[in-house]
């Protein structure tokens, strides 16, 4: 409780300003690739998360790498993927 999310127009360059959640869709993940790789190299991944939206599972860029580095802090959202309902 008490958390706040402000979303507005994008501007300037993207830079790492401390632990948090990266939100991206499709090829928009590109600037986060180098940030996540750099943090991993420095062993400073911490509790950073990546919420990554794509249309289908086959569209996910670097899925295995993100899963290996971020584990359950790598969250996929698929907008056009058809799934089977649990019986």
Secondary structure, DSSP 8 states (H G I E B T S, - for coil): -----------S-----SS-EEEEEGGGGHHHHHHHHHHHHTT--TT-EEEEEESSGGG-TTHHHHHHHHGGGEEEEESS-------
